[in-house]
Amino acid sequence: MYRRIRDLREDRDLTQKVVAKELNCSQQVYSNYELGQRDIPTYILIKLAKFYGVSVDYILDLTDNPSISK
């Protein structure tokens, strides 16, 4: 999951600072999420999924299909 959120960010040429601002957290906290040094709260997972337009299951690496099921 940690690699996936980094890949999503890098694929969009975003900095950790930009994503952290979107999540309303510090760059250091977000960096800790990407490094797996801090558990990602559920509400942050949901924000990330909405921000990137992917499913939470995709972020959690439960599927390789980024599409959101409806």
PDB file of N, CA, C, O and CB in Angstrom:
ATOM      1  N   MET A   1       0.825  -1.188   0.000  1.00  0.00           N
ATOM      2  CA  MET A   1       0.000   0.000   0.000  1.00  0.00           C
ATOM      3  C   MET A   1       0.873   1.257   0.000  1.00  0.00           C
ATOM      4  O   MET A   1       0.542   2.243  -0.659  1.00  0.00           O
ATOM      5  CB  MET A   1      -0.941  -0.005   1.209  1.00  0.00           C
ATOM      6  N   TYR A   2       1.976   1.224   0.731  1.00  0.00           N
ATOM      7  CA  TYR A   2       2.803   2.422   0.843  1.00  0.00           C
ATOM      8  C   TYR A   2       3.453   2.774  -0.485  1.00  0.00           C
ATOM      9  O   TYR A   2       3.529   3.941  -0.869  1.00  0.00           O
ATOM     10  CB  TYR A   2       3.871   2.231   1.910  1.00  0.00           C
ATOM     11  N   ARG A   3       3.916   1.750  -1.172  1.00  0.00           N
ATOM     12  CA  ARG A   3       4.506   1.989  -2.494  1.00  0.00           C
ATOM     13  C   ARG A   3       3.445   2.507  -3.471  1.00  0.00           C
ATOM     14  O   ARG A   3       3.724   3.353  -4.321  1.00  0.00           O
ATOM     15  CB  ARG A   3       5.152   0.692  -3.044  1.00  0.00           C
ATOM     16  N   ARG A   4       2.241   1.989  -3.331  1.00  0.00           N
ATOM     17  CA  ARG A   4       1.184   2.392  -4.251  1.00  0.00           C
ATOM     18  C   ARG A   4       0.846   3.874  -4.101  1.00  0.00           C
ATOM     19  O   ARG A   4       0.643   4.560  -5.102  1.00  0.00           O
ATOM     20  CB  ARG A   4      -0.064   1.546  -4.021  1.00  0.00           C
ATOM     21  N   ILE A   5       0.784   4.379  -2.865  1.00  0.00           N
ATOM     22  CA  ILE A   5       0.457   5.813  -2.729  1.00  0.00           C
ATOM     23  C   ILE A   5       1.615   6.673  -3.236  1.00  0.00           C
ATOM     24  O   ILE A   5       1.395   7.766  -3.757  1.00  0.00           O
ATOM     25  CB  ILE A   5       0.137   6.167  -1.246  1.00  0.00           C
ATOM     26  N   ARG A   6       2.829   6.189  -3.086  1.00  0.00           N
ATOM     27  CA  ARG A   6       3.962   6.935  -3.652  1.00  0.00           C
ATOM     28  C   ARG A   6       3.897   6.921  -5.178  1.00  0.00           C
ATOM     29  O   ARG A   6       4.105   7.949  -5.822  1.00  0.00           O
ATOM     30  CB  ARG A   6       5.308   6.337  -3.169  1.00  0.00           C
ATOM     31  N   ASP A   7       3.606   5.748  -5.752  1.00  0.00           N
ATOM     32  CA  ASP A   7       3.515   5.648  -7.209  1.00  0.00           C
ATOM     33  C   ASP A   7       2.400   6.533  -7.762  1.00  0.00           C
ATOM     34  O   ASP A   7       2.580   7.189  -8.788  1.00  0.00           O
ATOM     35  CB  ASP A   7       3.283   4.195  -7.625  1.00  0.00           C
ATOM     36  N   LEU A   8       1.256   6.555  -7.092  1.00  0.00           N
ATOM     37  CA  LEU A   8       0.156   7.417  -7.537  1.00  0.00           C
ATOM     38  C   LEU A   8       0.599   8.877  -7.546  1.00  0.00           C
ATOM     39  O   LEU A   8       0.319   9.611  -8.494  1.00  0.00           O
ATOM     40  CB  LEU A   8      -1.082   7.237  -6.627  1.00  0.00           C
ATOM     41  N   ARG A   9       1.278   9.285  -6.507  1.00  0.00           N
ATOM     42  CA  ARG A   9       1.748  10.673  -6.410  1.00  0.00           C
ATOM     43  C   ARG A   9       2.772  10.975  -7.498  1.00  0.00           C
ATOM     44  O   ARG A   9       2.670  11.986  -8.194  1.00  0.00           O
ATOM     45  CB  ARG A   9       2.359  10.941  -5.022  1.00  0.00           C
ATOM     46  N   GLU A  10       3.752  10.100  -7.638  1.00  0.00           N
ATOM     47  CA  GLU A  10       4.807  10.337  -8.621  1.00  0.00           C
ATOM     48  C   GLU A  10       4.295  10.286 -10.054  1.00  0.00           C
ATOM     49  O   GLU A  10       4.767  11.037 -10.908  1.00  0.00           O
ATOM     50  CB  GLU A  10       5.910   9.324  -8.444  1.00  0.00           C
ATOM     51  N   ASP A  11       3.330   9.404 -10.326  1.00  0.00           N
ATOM     52  CA  ASP A  11       2.755   9.318 -11.673  1.00  0.00           C
ATOM     53  C   ASP A  11       2.082  10.616 -12.090  1.00  0.00           C
ATOM     54  O   ASP A  11       1.941  10.896 -13.281  1.00  0.00           O
ATOM     55  CB  ASP A  11       1.751   8.178 -11.743  1.00  0.00           C
ATOM     56  N   ARG A  12       1.670  11.400 -11.116  1.00  0.00           N
ATOM     57  CA  ARG A  12       1.006  12.680 -11.392  1.00  0.00           C
ATOM     58  C   ARG A  12       1.946  13.862 -11.194  1.00  0.00           C
ATOM     59  O   ARG A  12       1.521  15.017 -11.211  1.00  0.00           O
ATOM     60  CB  ARG A  12      -0.217  12.842 -10.499  1.00  0.00           C
ATOM     61  N   ASP A  13       3.219  13.562 -11.008  1.00  0.00           N
ATOM     62  CA  ASP A  13       4.245  14.594 -10.810  1.00  0.00           C
ATOM     63  C   ASP A  13       3.894  15.558  -9.676  1.00  0.00           C
ATOM     64  O   ASP A  13       4.059  16.772  -9.799  1.00  0.00           O
ATOM     65  CB  ASP A  13       4.446  15.377 -12.099  1.00  0.00           C
ATOM     66  N   LEU A  14       3.408  14.996  -8.576  1.00  0.00           N
ATOM     67  CA  LEU A  14       3.070  15.802  -7.413  1.00  0.00           C
ATOM     68  C   LEU A  14       4.140  15.643  -6.343  1.00  0.00           C
ATOM     69  O   LEU A  14       4.786  14.599  -6.246  1.00  0.00           O
ATOM     70  CB  LEU A  14       1.688  15.409  -6.859  1.00  0.00           C
ATOM     71  N   THR A  15       4.320  16.681  -5.546  1.00  0.00           N
ATOM     72  CA  THR A  15       5.240  16.587  -4.423  1.00  0.00           C
ATOM     73  C   THR A  15       4.491  16.091  -3.193  1.00  0.00           C
ATOM     74  O   THR A  15       3.263  16.147  -3.128  1.00  0.00           O
ATOM     75  CB  THR A  15       5.911  17.951  -4.144  1.00  0.00           C
ATOM     76  N   GLN A  16       5.255  15.607  -2.222  1.00  0.00           N
ATOM     77  CA  GLN A  16       4.637  15.205  -0.962  1.00  0.00           C
ATOM     78  C   GLN A  16       3.945  16.407  -0.317  1.00  0.00           C
ATOM     79  O   GLN A  16       2.891  16.264   0.303  1.00  0.00           O
ATOM     80  CB  GLN A  16       5.695  14.603   0.000  1.00  0.00           C
ATOM     81  N   LYS A  17       4.527  17.560  -0.462  1.00  0.00           N
ATOM     82  CA  LYS A  17       3.961  18.776   0.140  1.00  0.00           C
ATOM     83  C   LYS A  17       2.573  19.076  -0.429  1.00  0.00           C
ATOM     84  O   LYS A  17       1.666  19.448   0.316  1.00  0.00           O
ATOM     85  CB  LYS A  17       4.898  19.980  -0.096  1.00  0.00           C
ATOM     86  N   VAL A  18       2.404  18.917  -1.729  1.00  0.00           N
ATOM     87  CA  VAL A  18       1.106  19.171  -2.373  1.00  0.00           C
ATOM     88  C   VAL A  18       0.052  18.191  -1.861  1.00  0.00           C
ATOM     89  O   VAL A  18      -1.065  18.588  -1.531  1.00  0.00           O
ATOM     90  CB  VAL A  18       1.231  19.064  -3.913  1.00  0.00           C
ATOM     91  N   VAL A  19       0.415  16.906  -1.797  1.00  0.00           N
ATOM     92  CA  VAL A  19      -0.541  15.901  -1.337  1.00  0.00           C
ATOM     93  C   VAL A  19      -0.853  16.115   0.143  1.00  0.00           C
ATOM     94  O   VAL A  19      -2.006  16.003   0.560  1.00  0.00           O
ATOM     95  CB  VAL A  19       0.008  14.474  -1.575  1.00  0.00           C
ATOM     96  N   ALA A  20       0.165  16.419   0.927  1.00  0.00           N
ATOM     97  CA  ALA A  20      -0.041  16.667   2.358  1.00  0.00           C
ATOM     98  C   ALA A  20      -1.006  17.827   2.575  1.00  0.00           C
ATOM     99  O   ALA A  20      -1.862  17.769   3.458  1.00  0.00           O
ATOM    100  CB  ALA A  20       1.301  16.959   3.054  1.00  0.00           C
ATOM    101  N   LYS A  21      -0.872  18.869   1.781  1.00  0.00           N
ATOM    102  CA  LYS A  21      -1.787  20.018   1.899  1.00  0.00           C
ATOM    103  C   LYS A  21      -3.218  19.592   1.598  1.00  0.00           C
ATOM    104  O   LYS A  21      -4.153  20.013   2.280  1.00  0.00           O
ATOM    105  CB  LYS A  21      -1.361  21.159   0.944  1.00  0.00           C
ATOM    106  N   GLU A  22      -3.386  18.762   0.580  1.00  0.00           N
ATOM    107  CA  GLU A  22      -4.719  18.257   0.220  1.00  0.00           C
ATOM    108  C   GLU A  22      -5.316  17.438   1.363  1.00  0.00           C
ATOM    109  O   GLU A  22      -6.527  17.458   1.584  1.00  0.00           O
ATOM    110  CB  GLU A  22      -4.645  17.400  -1.064  1.00  0.00           C
ATOM    111  N   LEU A  23      -4.462  16.724   2.081  1.00  0.00           N
ATOM    112  CA  LEU A  23      -4.911  15.864   3.183  1.00  0.00           C
ATOM    113  C   LEU A  23      -4.978  16.609   4.513  1.00  0.00           C
ATOM    114  O   LEU A  23      -5.411  16.065   5.529  1.00  0.00           O
ATOM    115  CB  LEU A  23      -3.985  14.666   3.317  1.00  0.00           C
ATOM    116  N   ASN A  24      -4.540  17.863   4.481  1.00  0.00           N
ATOM    117  CA  ASN A  24      -4.527  18.688   5.694  1.00  0.00           C
ATOM    118  C   ASN A  24      -3.614  18.092   6.772  1.00  0.00           C
ATOM    119  O   ASN A  24      -3.983  18.003   7.943  1.00  0.00           O
ATOM    120  CB  ASN A  24      -5.954  18.842   6.243  1.00  0.00           C
ATOM    121  N   CYS A  25      -2.416  17.689   6.344  1.00  0.00           N
ATOM    122  CA  CYS A  25      -1.410  17.184   7.282  1.00  0.00           C
ATOM    123  C   CYS A  25      -0.057  17.756   6.864  1.00  0.00           C
ATOM    124  O   CYS A  25       0.053  18.392   5.816  1.00  0.00           O
ATOM    125  CB  CYS A  25      -1.381  15.602   7.308  1.00  0.00           C
ATOM    126  N   SER A  26       0.946  17.536   7.661  1.00  0.00           N
ATOM    127  CA  SER A  26       2.275  18.040   7.324  1.00  0.00           C
ATOM    128  C   SER A  26       2.938  17.130   6.286  1.00  0.00           C
ATOM    129  O   SER A  26       2.539  15.981   6.094  1.00  0.00           O
ATOM    130  CB  SER A  26       3.156  18.145   8.592  1.00  0.00           C
ATOM    131  N   GLN A  27       3.958  17.678   5.627  1.00  0.00           N
ATOM    132  CA  GLN A  27       4.714  16.888   4.666  1.00  0.00           C
ATOM    133  C   GLN A  27       5.394  15.721   5.376  1.00  0.00           C
ATOM    134  O   GLN A  27       5.496  14.630   4.814  1.00  0.00           O
ATOM    135  CB  GLN A  27       5.758  17.765   3.937  1.00  0.00           C
ATOM    136  N   GLN A  28       5.852  15.936   6.591  1.00  0.00           N
ATOM    137  CA  GLN A  28       6.529  14.871   7.345  1.00  0.00           C
ATOM    138  C   GLN A  28       5.579  13.716   7.665  1.00  0.00           C
ATOM    139  O   GLN A  28       5.950  12.548   7.547  1.00  0.00           O
ATOM    140  CB  GLN A  28       7.119  15.435   8.647  1.00  0.00           C
ATOM    141  N   VAL A  29       4.360  14.049   8.068  1.00  0.00           N
ATOM    142  CA  VAL A  29       3.362  13.003   8.344  1.00  0.00           C
ATOM    143  C   VAL A  29       3.081  12.215   7.071  1.00  0.00           C
ATOM    144  O   VAL A  29       3.035  10.985   7.092  1.00  0.00           O
ATOM    145  CB  VAL A  29       2.044  13.621   8.902  1.00  0.00           C
ATOM    146  N   TYR A  30       2.893  12.930   5.959  1.00  0.00           N
ATOM    147  CA  TYR A  30       2.622  12.236   4.704  1.00  0.00           C
ATOM    148  C   TYR A  30       3.816  11.367   4.295  1.00  0.00           C
ATOM    149  O   TYR A  30       3.631  10.244   3.826  1.00  0.00           O
ATOM    150  CB  TYR A  30       2.293  13.250   3.593  1.00  0.00           C
ATOM    151  N   SER A  31       5.024  11.874   4.467  1.00  0.00           N
ATOM    152  CA  SER A  31       6.215  11.093   4.165  1.00  0.00           C
ATOM    153  C   SER A  31       6.234   9.804   4.984  1.00  0.00           C
ATOM    154  O   SER A  31       6.594   8.744   4.473  1.00  0.00           O
ATOM    155  CB  SER A  31       7.481  11.919   4.435  1.00  0.00           C
ATOM    156  N   ASN A  32       5.853   9.899   6.236  1.00  0.00           N
ATOM    157  CA  ASN A  32       5.795   8.706   7.090  1.00  0.00           C
ATOM    158  C   ASN A  32       4.759   7.701   6.585  1.00  0.00           C
ATOM    159  O   ASN A  32       4.957   6.493   6.717  1.00  0.00           O
ATOM    160  CB  ASN A  32       5.470   9.104   8.534  1.00  0.00           C
ATOM    161  N   TYR A  33       3.657   8.188   6.006  1.00  0.00           N
ATOM    162  CA  TYR A  33       2.676   7.276   5.393  1.00  0.00           C
ATOM    163  C   TYR A  33       3.329   6.511   4.246  1.00  0.00           C
ATOM    164  O   TYR A  33       3.216   5.288   4.160  1.00  0.00           O
ATOM    165  CB  TYR A  33       1.430   8.061   4.881  1.00  0.00           C
ATOM    166  N   GLU A  34       4.017   7.246   3.360  1.00  0.00           N
ATOM    167  CA  GLU A  34       4.640   6.609   2.196  1.00  0.00           C
ATOM    168  C   GLU A  34       5.731   5.622   2.591  1.00  0.00           C
ATOM    169  O   GLU A  34       5.931   4.612   1.915  1.00  0.00           O
ATOM    170  CB  GLU A  34       5.221   7.665   1.274  1.00  0.00           C
ATOM    171  N   LEU A  35       6.426   5.903   3.666  1.00  0.00           N
ATOM    172  CA  LEU A  35       7.512   5.036   4.111  1.00  0.00           C
ATOM    173  C   LEU A  35       7.035   3.873   4.973  1.00  0.00           C
ATOM    174  O   LEU A  35       7.821   2.994   5.328  1.00  0.00           O
ATOM    175  CB  LEU A  35       8.520   5.843   4.874  1.00  0.00           C
ATOM    176  N   GLY A  36       5.743   3.870   5.309  1.00  0.00           N
ATOM    177  CA  GLY A  36       5.199   2.810   6.143  1.00  0.00           C
ATOM    178  C   GLY A  36       5.588   2.958   7.606  1.00  0.00           C
ATOM    179  O   GLY A  36       5.510   1.998   8.372  1.00  0.00           O
ATOM    180  N   GLN A  37       6.001   4.142   7.990  1.00  0.00           N
ATOM    181  CA  GLN A  37       6.402   4.395   9.369  1.00  0.00           C
ATOM    182  C   GLN A  37       5.240   4.854  10.236  1.00  0.00           C
ATOM    183  O   GLN A  37       5.371   5.010  11.450  1.00  0.00           O
ATOM    184  CB  GLN A  37       7.500   5.426   9.404  1.00  0.00           C
ATOM    185  N   ARG A  38       4.121   5.065   9.597  1.00  0.00           N
ATOM    186  CA  ARG A  38       2.928   5.521  10.314  1.00  0.00           C
ATOM    187  C   ARG A  38       1.720   4.882   9.643  1.00  0.00           C
ATOM    188  O   ARG A  38       1.615   4.878   8.417  1.00  0.00           O
ATOM    189  CB  ARG A  38       2.814   7.095  10.319  1.00  0.00           C
ATOM    190  N   ASP A  39       0.803   4.338  10.453  1.00  0.00           N
ATOM    191  CA  ASP A  39      -0.421   3.765   9.890  1.00  0.00           C
ATOM    192  C   ASP A  39      -1.266   4.872   9.272  1.00  0.00           C
ATOM    193  O   ASP A  39      -1.342   5.985   9.792  1.00  0.00           O
ATOM    194  CB  ASP A  39      -1.229   3.005  10.976  1.00  0.00           C
ATOM    195  N   ILE A  40      -1.894   4.541   8.158  1.00  0.00           N
ATOM    196  CA  ILE A  40      -2.740   5.514   7.473  1.00  0.00           C
ATOM    197  C   ILE A  40      -4.165   5.364   7.989  1.00  0.00           C
ATOM    198  O   ILE A  40      -4.772   4.305   7.832  1.00  0.00           O
ATOM    199  CB  ILE A  40      -2.683   5.324   5.922  1.00  0.00           C
ATOM    200  N   PRO A  41      -4.703   6.413   8.603  1.00  0.00           N
ATOM    201  CA  PRO A  41      -6.076   6.335   9.101  1.00  0.00           C
ATOM    202  C   PRO A  41      -7.077   6.130   7.954  1.00  0.00           C
ATOM    203  O   PRO A  41      -6.827   6.519   6.813  1.00  0.00           O
ATOM    204  CB  PRO A  41      -6.428   7.610   9.885  1.00  0.00           C
ATOM    205  N   THR A  42      -8.185   5.525   8.281  1.00  0.00           N
ATOM    206  CA  THR A  42      -9.208   5.237   7.274  1.00  0.00           C
ATOM    207  C   THR A  42      -9.660   6.497   6.547  1.00  0.00           C
ATOM    208  O   THR A  42      -9.824   6.480   5.327  1.00  0.00           O
ATOM    209  CB  THR A  42     -10.407   4.561   7.922  1.00  0.00           C
ATOM    210  N   TYR A  43      -9.862   7.590   7.281  1.00  0.00           N
ATOM    211  CA  TYR A  43     -10.345   8.804   6.619  1.00  0.00           C
ATOM    212  C   TYR A  43      -9.305   9.358   5.638  1.00  0.00           C
ATOM    213  O   TYR A  43      -9.670   9.997   4.652  1.00  0.00           O
ATOM    214  CB  TYR A  43     -10.701   9.872   7.665  1.00  0.00           C
ATOM    215  N   ILE A  44      -8.023   9.120   5.897  1.00  0.00           N
ATOM    216  CA  ILE A  44      -6.972   9.543   4.963  1.00  0.00           C
ATOM    217  C   ILE A  44      -6.992   8.647   3.727  1.00  0.00           C
ATOM    218  O   ILE A  44      -6.816   9.133   2.610  1.00  0.00           O
ATOM    219  CB  ILE A  44      -5.573   9.501   5.645  1.00  0.00           C
ATOM    220  N   LEU A  45      -7.203   7.349   3.914  1.00  0.00           N
ATOM    221  CA  LEU A  45      -7.323   6.443   2.765  1.00  0.00           C
ATOM    222  C   LEU A  45      -8.459   6.873   1.847  1.00  0.00           C
ATOM    223  O   LEU A  45      -8.324   6.865   0.623  1.00  0.00           O
ATOM    224  CB  LEU A  45      -7.549   5.000   3.239  1.00  0.00           C
ATOM    225  N   ILE A  46      -9.570   7.244   2.451  1.00  0.00           N
ATOM    226  CA  ILE A  46     -10.728   7.680   1.665  1.00  0.00           C
ATOM    227  C   ILE A  46     -10.404   8.978   0.922  1.00  0.00           C
ATOM    228  O   ILE A  46     -10.747   9.123  -0.251  1.00  0.00           O
ATOM    229  CB  ILE A  46     -11.967   7.875   2.580  1.00  0.00           C
ATOM    230  N   LYS A  47      -9.747   9.918   1.597  1.00  0.00           N
ATOM    231  CA  LYS A  47      -9.358  11.173   0.940  1.00  0.00           C
ATOM    232  C   LYS A  47      -8.403  10.913  -0.221  1.00  0.00           C
ATOM    233  O   LYS A  47      -8.537  11.512  -1.289  1.00  0.00           O
ATOM    234  CB  LYS A  47      -8.705  12.128   1.953  1.00  0.00           C
ATOM    235  N   LEU A  48      -7.442  10.021  -0.009  1.00  0.00           N
ATOM    236  CA  LEU A  48      -6.496   9.685  -1.078  1.00  0.00           C
ATOM    237  C   LEU A  48      -7.206   9.062  -2.272  1.00  0.00           C
ATOM    238  O   LEU A  48      -6.923   9.404  -3.420  1.00  0.00           O
ATOM    239  CB  LEU A  48      -5.420   8.730  -0.557  1.00  0.00           C
ATOM    240  N   ALA A  49      -8.125   8.151  -1.998  1.00  0.00           N
ATOM    241  CA  ALA A  49      -8.873   7.506  -3.085  1.00  0.00           C
ATOM    242  C   ALA A  49      -9.663   8.531  -3.882  1.00  0.00           C
ATOM    243  O   ALA A  49      -9.673   8.488  -5.113  1.00  0.00           O
ATOM    244  CB  ALA A  49      -9.820   6.432  -2.527  1.00  0.00           C
ATOM    245  N   LYS A  50     -10.320   9.444  -3.198  1.00  0.00           N
ATOM    246  CA  LYS A  50     -11.083  10.490  -3.898  1.00  0.00           C
ATOM    247  C   LYS A  50     -10.155  11.421  -4.666  1.00  0.00           C
ATOM    248  O   LYS A  50     -10.453  11.800  -5.799  1.00  0.00           O
ATOM    249  CB  LYS A  50     -11.929  11.300  -2.901  1.00  0.00           C
ATOM    250  N   PHE A  51      -9.042  11.789  -4.060  1.00  0.00           N
ATOM    251  CA  PHE A  51      -8.082  12.695  -4.684  1.00  0.00           C
ATOM    252  C   PHE A  51      -7.533  12.118  -5.985  1.00  0.00           C
ATOM    253  O   PHE A  51      -7.426  12.819  -6.991  1.00  0.00           O
ATOM    254  CB  PHE A  51      -6.938  12.993  -3.723  1.00  0.00           C
ATOM    255  N   TYR A  52      -7.187  10.836  -5.951  1.00  0.00           N
ATOM    256  CA  TYR A  52      -6.615  10.192  -7.132  1.00  0.00           C
ATOM    257  C   TYR A  52      -7.661   9.551  -8.053  1.00  0.00           C
ATOM    258  O   TYR A  52      -7.328   9.117  -9.155  1.00  0.00           O
ATOM    259  CB  TYR A  52      -5.629   9.146  -6.700  1.00  0.00           C
ATOM    260  N   GLY A  53      -8.905   9.490  -7.614  1.00  0.00           N
ATOM    261  CA  GLY A  53      -9.957   8.896  -8.444  1.00  0.00           C
ATOM    262  C   GLY A  53      -9.806   7.395  -8.579  1.00  0.00           C
ATOM    263  O   GLY A  53     -10.076   6.828  -9.638  1.00  0.00           O
ATOM    264  N   VAL A  54      -9.375   6.753  -7.505  1.00  0.00           N
ATOM    265  CA  VAL A  54      -9.217   5.299  -7.505  1.00  0.00           C
ATOM    266  C   VAL A  54      -9.974   4.721  -6.313  1.00  0.00           C
ATOM    267  O   VAL A  54     -10.442   5.459  -5.447  1.00  0.00           O
ATOM    268  CB  VAL A  54      -7.709   4.896  -7.455  1.00  0.00           C
ATOM    269  N   SER A  55     -10.089   3.405  -6.278  1.00  0.00           N
ATOM    270  CA  SER A  55     -10.777   2.766  -5.158  1.00  0.00           C
ATOM    271  C   SER A  55      -9.827   2.616  -3.970  1.00  0.00           C
ATOM    272  O   SER A  55      -8.608   2.578  -4.135  1.00  0.00           O
ATOM    273  CB  SER A  55     -11.338   1.387  -5.578  1.00  0.00           C
ATOM    274  N   VAL A  56     -10.395   2.533  -2.794  1.00  0.00           N
ATOM    275  CA  VAL A  56      -9.606   2.262  -1.593  1.00  0.00           C
ATOM    276  C   VAL A  56      -8.948   0.893  -1.723  1.00  0.00           C
ATOM    277  O   VAL A  56      -7.807   0.714  -1.297  1.00  0.00           O
ATOM    278  CB  VAL A  56     -10.491   2.328  -0.315  1.00  0.00           C
ATOM    279  N   ASP A  57      -9.651  -0.070  -2.303  1.00  0.00           N
ATOM    280  CA  ASP A  57      -9.075  -1.400  -2.516  1.00  0.00           C
ATOM    281  C   ASP A  57      -7.796  -1.322  -3.356  1.00  0.00           C
ATOM    282  O   ASP A  57      -6.846  -2.067  -3.114  1.00  0.00           O
ATOM    283  CB  ASP A  57     -10.099  -2.321  -3.200  1.00  0.00           C
ATOM    284  N   TYR A  58      -7.775  -0.433  -4.326  1.00  0.00           N
ATOM    285  CA  TYR A  58      -6.578  -0.257  -5.147  1.00  0.00           C
ATOM    286  C   TYR A  58      -5.427   0.280  -4.297  1.00  0.00           C
ATOM    287  O   TYR A  58      -4.301  -0.208  -4.392  1.00  0.00           O
ATOM    288  CB  TYR A  58      -6.865   0.697  -6.330  1.00  0.00           C
ATOM    289  N   ILE A  59      -5.706   1.267  -3.481  1.00  0.00           N
ATOM    290  CA  ILE A  59      -4.668   1.823  -2.607  1.00  0.00           C
ATOM    291  C   ILE A  59      -4.160   0.759  -1.638  1.00  0.00           C
ATOM    292  O   ILE A  59      -2.963   0.688  -1.359  1.00  0.00           O
ATOM    293  CB  ILE A  59      -5.209   3.042  -1.825  1.00  0.00           C
ATOM    294  N   LEU A  60      -5.063  -0.059  -1.132  1.00  0.00           N
ATOM    295  CA  LEU A  60      -4.690  -1.108  -0.180  1.00  0.00           C
ATOM    296  C   LEU A  60      -4.019  -2.304  -0.854  1.00  0.00           C
ATOM    297  O   LEU A  60      -3.633  -3.266  -0.191  1.00  0.00           O
ATOM    298  CB  LEU A  60      -5.915  -1.576   0.575  1.00  0.00           C
ATOM    299  N   ASP A  61      -3.886  -2.230  -2.185  1.00  0.00           N
ATOM    300  CA  ASP A  61      -3.248  -3.294  -2.968  1.00  0.00           C
ATOM    301  C   ASP A  61      -4.046  -4.594  -2.930  1.00  0.00           C
ATOM    302  O   ASP A  61      -3.476  -5.683  -2.999  1.00  0.00           O
ATOM    303  CB  ASP A  61      -1.839  -3.545  -2.456  1.00  0.00           C
ATOM    304  N   LEU A  62      -5.367  -4.472  -2.819  1.00  0.00           N
ATOM    305  CA  LEU A  62      -6.247  -5.641  -2.849  1.00  0.00           C
ATOM    306  C   LEU A  62      -6.687  -5.965  -4.264  1.00  0.00           C
ATOM    307  O   LEU A  62      -7.212  -7.047  -4.530  1.00  0.00           O
ATOM    308  CB  LEU A  62      -7.468  -5.413  -1.967  1.00  0.00           C
ATOM    309  N   THR A  63      -6.469  -5.017  -5.176  1.00  0.00           N
ATOM    310  CA  THR A  63      -6.799  -5.210  -6.575  1.00  0.00           C
ATOM    311  C   THR A  63      -5.808  -4.410  -7.403  1.00  0.00           C
ATOM    312  O   THR A  63      -5.231  -3.429  -6.933  1.00  0.00           O
ATOM    313  CB  THR A  63      -8.268  -4.786  -6.879  1.00  0.00           C
ATOM    314  N   ASP A  64      -5.620  -4.841  -8.639  1.00  0.00           N
ATOM    315  CA  ASP A  64      -4.776  -4.085  -9.565  1.00  0.00           C
ATOM    316  C   ASP A  64      -5.618  -3.195 -10.466  1.00  0.00           C
ATOM    317  O   ASP A  64      -5.086  -2.477 -11.313  1.00  0.00           O
ATOM    318  CB  ASP A  64      -3.924  -5.034 -10.413  1.00  0.00           C
ATOM    319  N   ASN A  65      -6.941  -3.244 -10.278  1.00  0.00           N
ATOM    320  CA  ASN A  65      -7.866  -2.429 -11.049  1.00  0.00           C
ATOM    321  C   ASN A  65      -8.159  -1.147 -10.275  1.00  0.00           C
ATOM    322  O   ASN A  65      -8.810  -1.198  -9.232  1.00  0.00           O
ATOM    323  CB  ASN A  65      -9.175  -3.207 -11.354  1.00  0.00           C
ATOM    324  N   PRO A  66      -7.694  -0.006 -10.762  1.00  0.00           N
ATOM    325  CA  PRO A  66      -7.909   1.234 -10.014  1.00  0.00           C
ATOM    326  C   PRO A  66      -9.337   1.767 -10.075  1.00  0.00           C
ATOM    327  O   PRO A  66      -9.676   2.696  -9.341  1.00  0.00           O
ATOM    328  CB  PRO A  66      -6.982   2.279 -10.522  1.00  0.00           C
ATOM    329  N   SER A  67     -10.176   1.199 -10.933  1.00  0.00           N
ATOM    330  CA  SER A  67     -11.528   1.712 -11.114  1.00  0.00           C
ATOM    331  C   SER A  67     -12.347   1.593  -9.841  1.00  0.00           C
ATOM    332  O   SER A  67     -12.209   0.653  -9.058  1.00  0.00           O
ATOM    333  CB  SER A  67     -12.222   0.979 -12.242  1.00  0.00           C
ATOM    334  N   ILE A  68     -13.197   2.578  -9.673  1.00  0.00           N
ATOM    335  CA  ILE A  68     -14.118   2.589  -8.529  1.00  0.00           C
ATOM    336  C   ILE A  68     -15.371   1.818  -8.938  1.00  0.00           C
ATOM    337  O   ILE A  68     -16.004   2.152  -9.939  1.00  0.00           O
ATOM    338  CB  ILE A  68     -14.475   4.066  -8.080  1.00  0.00           C
ATOM    339  N   SER A  69     -15.731   0.792  -8.173  1.00  0.00           N
ATOM    340  CA  SER A  69     -16.945   0.013  -8.450  1.00  0.00           C
ATOM    341  C   SER A  69     -18.157   0.815  -8.046  1.00  0.00           C
ATOM    342  O   SER A  69     -18.147   1.521  -7.037  1.00  0.00           O
ATOM    343  CB  SER A  69     -16.926  -1.345  -7.710  1.00  0.00           C
ATOM    344  N   LYS A  70     -19.212   0.699  -8.851  1.00  0.00           N
ATOM    345  CA  LYS A  70     -20.448   1.414  -8.538  1.00  0.00           C
ATOM    346  C   LYS A  70     -21.582   0.445  -8.439  1.00  0.00           C
ATOM    347  O   LYS A  70     -22.717   0.847  -8.181  1.00  0.00           O
ATOM    348  CB  LYS A  70     -20.755   2.481  -9.584  1.00  0.00           C
TER     349      LYS A  70
END
